[in-house]
């Protein structure tokens, strides 16, 4: 079995086209360093399962290896029959996503952990590794040496919000991304989207200058906005659904909080990085530079009289 990670990503193109000024170039360099363990073709560990293709579709053989390479080969002796082979890389050290229900091929999935629920919002950290998966039907023949080439492709992605503070003062700034899948079915390569997406905490990335940079790592968004029938009490955000969002909470010096929701209609796909740029206004809201990004602002925002604490 010959395994190779295939990193298909737009990261270099996205950084080169979105971050072009001298000041922004340092942000691009900081982002590359921040995401070096995410957008990588280097696998630390691989989990290999071989399943029956008929009957119960149960697992017939399971192997785990420390790969520590872009490509590696393993020699296996398997009984003569047809198999569905599923492989996962970089799952062992991911603190947010687990491989679950892998005793059967049809139920094997990458499952995002449940977040901490605070004031009605589920919050969890970004993924900590770039996850890669593969699926391959194979038939082992009797008395024949065979080589199977297995290519693993990335299953998660990343978002970045870059802000020019424009000299605005604040005591705290928190950024979350939301609208993404929470699990991935490995055998048929499909994502599952919850009715209510958790908030993925975007980590602050030190830029070495005044620009503010926040980055999250998560599963992809939907490819299309699901149809929504507005209710009588619908808000603007409800009636103008987006594929995914940034939610920004800025605490001003007087203690009030401004909430800005940035709505993005461009799909975020596996292996991709999306950079959104903007600036801070006097009222603490975010003004995106891209006119295609929807904006909803709530001044003096509060959530039931409390504010979401930092995790």
Residue pairs with C-beta under 8 A, 6 or more apart in sequence:
1 48
1 73
1 74
1 75
1 76
1 147
1 148
1 150
2 71
2 72
2 73
2 147
2 148
2 149
2 150
3 43
3 46
3 67
3 71
3 72
3 73
3 74
3 87
3 89
3 134
3 150
3 152
4 70
4 71
4 149
4 150
4 151
4 152
5 40
5 41
5 42
5 43
5 70
5 71
5 89
5 132
5 151
5 152
6 41
6 151
6 152
6 153
7 39
7 40
7 41
7 130
7 154
7 271
8 153
8 154
8 271
9 39
9 154
9 271
9 272
9 273
10 271
10 272
10 273
11 32
11 35
11 39
11 158
11 272
11 273
14 272
14 273
14 274
14 275
15 28
15 31
15 32
15 273
15 275
16 28
18 24
18 162
18 275
18 277
19 25
19 27
19 28
19 31
19 162
19 275
23 209
23 210
23 211
24 162
24 211
26 207
26 208
26 209
26 211
27 162
27 205
27 207
27 209
27 211
27 213
30 205
30 206
30 207
30 208
30 213
31 160
31 205
31 213
31 215
31 273
34 203
34 205
34 215
35 158
35 215
35 217
35 273
37 128
37 129
37 130
38 127
38 129
38 130
38 156
38 158
38 217
39 130
39 154
39 158
39 271
39 273
40 130
41 70
42 68
42 69
42 70
43 67
43 68
43 69
43 70
43 72
43 89
43 90
43 132
43 152
44 66
44 67
44 68
44 89
44 90
44 92
44 93
44 129
45 64
45 65
45 66
45 67
45 89
45 90
45 91
45 92
45 93
46 64
46 65
46 67
46 72
46 87
46 88
46 89
46 152
47 62
47 63
47 64
47 87
47 88
47 89
47 91
47 92
47 99
47 102
48 62
48 63
48 64
48 65
48 74
48 85
48 86
48 87
49 59
49 61
49 62
49 85
49 86
49 87
49 102
49 105
49 108
50 59
50 60
50 61
50 62
50 78
50 83
50 84
50 85
51 57
51 58
51 59
51 60
51 83
51 84
51 85
51 86
51 104
51 105
52 58
52 59
52 60
52 81
52 83
52 84
52 105
53 82
53 83
53 84
53 137
54 82
56 104
57 84
57 104
57 105
57 106
58 103
58 104
58 105
59 102
59 103
59 104
59 105
60 79
60 83
61 76
61 78
63 74
63 76
65 72
65 74
67 89
78 140
79 140
80 140
80 141
80 142
81 139
81 140
82 137
82 138
82 139
82 140
83 137
83 138
83 139
83 140
84 105
84 135
84 136
84 137
84 138
84 187
85 134
85 135
85 136
85 137
85 138
85 148
85 150
86 102
86 105
86 108
86 133
86 134
86 135
86 186
86 187
87 133
87 134
87 135
87 136
87 150
87 152
88 99
88 110
88 131
88 132
88 133
88 152
88 186
89 131
89 132
89 133
89 152
90 129
90 130
90 131
90 132
91 97
91 98
91 99
91 110
91 129
91 131
93 128
93 129
94 127
94 128
94 129
94 131
95 125
95 128
96 112
96 113
96 124
96 125
96 126
96 127
96 128
97 110
97 111
97 112
97 113
97 127
97 131
97 156
98 110
98 111
98 113
99 108
99 109
99 110
99 111
100 108
100 109
100 110
100 111
101 107
101 108
101 109
102 108
102 109
102 186
105 187
106 187
108 185
108 186
108 187
109 183
109 184
109 185
109 186
109 192
110 131
110 133
110 155
110 183
110 184
110 186
111 182
111 183
112 124
112 127
112 181
112 182
112 183
112 198
112 219
113 124
114 122
114 124
115 122
115 123
115 124
115 198
115 199
116 122
116 123
116 124
116 311
117 123
118 308
118 309
119 303
119 304
119 306
119 307
119 308
120 303
120 304
121 198
121 199
121 303
121 308
122 196
122 198
122 199
123 176
123 198
123 199
123 201
123 308
123 311
124 198
124 199
124 200
124 201
124 311
125 200
125 201
125 203
125 311
126 200
126 201
126 202
126 203
126 215
126 216
126 217
126 218
127 156
127 217
127 218
127 219
128 217
130 154
130 156
130 217
131 154
131 155
131 156
132 152
132 153
132 154
132 155
133 152
133 153
133 155
133 184
133 186
133 189
134 150
134 151
134 152
134 153
135 186
135 187
135 188
135 189
136 148
136 150
138 148
140 146
153 270
153 271
154 270
154 271
155 184
155 219
155 270
156 217
156 218
156 219
156 220
156 270
157 217
157 218
157 219
157 220
157 268
157 269
157 270
157 271
157 272
157 273
157 274
158 215
158 216
158 217
158 218
158 272
158 273
158 274
159 177
159 202
159 215
159 216
159 218
159 244
159 246
159 268
159 273
159 274
159 276
160 202
160 205
160 213
160 214
160 215
160 216
160 273
160 274
160 275
160 276
161 175
161 202
161 213
161 214
161 215
161 246
161 248
161 262
161 276
161 277
161 278
162 211
162 212
162 213
162 275
162 276
162 277
162 278
163 211
163 212
163 213
163 214
163 277
163 278
163 279
163 280
163 286
164 210
164 211
164 212
164 277
164 278
164 279
164 280
165 210
165 211
165 212
165 279
165 280
166 279
166 280
166 281
168 280
168 281
168 282
168 284
169 252
169 253
170 250
170 251
170 252
170 253
170 280
170 284
171 251
171 252
171 253
171 255
172 249
172 250
172 251
173 212
173 248
173 249
173 250
173 251
174 201
174 248
174 249
174 308
174 310
175 201
175 202
175 214
175 216
175 246
175 247
175 248
175 249
176 199
176 200
176 201
176 202
176 216
176 246
176 247
176 248
177 199
177 200
177 202
177 216
177 218
177 244
177 245
177 246
177 247
178 197
178 198
178 199
178 200
178 244
178 245
178 247
179 197
179 221
179 222
179 242
179 243
179 244
179 245
180 193
180 197
180 200
180 218
180 219
180 220
180 221
180 244
180 268
181 191
181 192
181 193
181 219
181 220
181 221
181 222
182 192
182 193
182 194
182 197
182 198
182 219
183 191
183 192
183 219
184 190
184 191
184 192
184 219
185 191
185 192
191 219
191 220
193 222
199 247
200 216
200 217
200 218
201 216
201 311
202 214
202 215
202 216
202 246
203 214
203 215
203 216
204 212
204 213
204 214
205 213
205 214
205 215
206 213
207 213
219 270
220 267
220 268
220 269
220 270
220 272
221 243
221 244
221 267
221 268
221 269
222 243
222 267
223 243
223 267
223 269
224 243
224 267
225 241
225 242
225 243
225 265
226 241
228 238
228 239
228 241
230 238
230 239
231 238
235 296
236 296
237 261
237 263
237 296
240 263
240 294
242 263
242 264
242 265
242 294
243 264
243 265
243 266
243 267
243 268
244 264
244 268
245 261
245 262
245 263
245 264
246 260
246 261
246 262
246 264
246 276
246 286
247 259
247 260
247 261
247 262
248 259
248 260
248 261
248 262
248 286
249 257
249 258
249 259
249 301
249 307
249 308
250 257
250 258
250 260
250 280
250 284
250 285
250 286
251 257
251 307
252 258
252 284
256 284
256 299
256 300
256 301
257 284
257 300
257 301
257 302
257 307
258 283
258 284
258 285
258 297
258 298
258 299
258 300
258 301
259 297
259 298
259 301
260 285
260 286
260 295
260 296
260 297
261 294
261 295
261 296
261 297
262 276
262 278
262 286
262 288
262 293
262 294
262 295
263 293
263 294
263 295
263 296
264 274
264 276
264 293
264 294
265 292
265 294
266 274
266 292
268 274
276 288
276 290
276 293
277 288
277 289
277 290
278 286
278 287
278 288
278 289
278 293
279 286
279 287
279 289
280 286
280 287
281 287
283 297
283 299
284 299
285 295
285 297
285 299
286 295
287 295
288 295
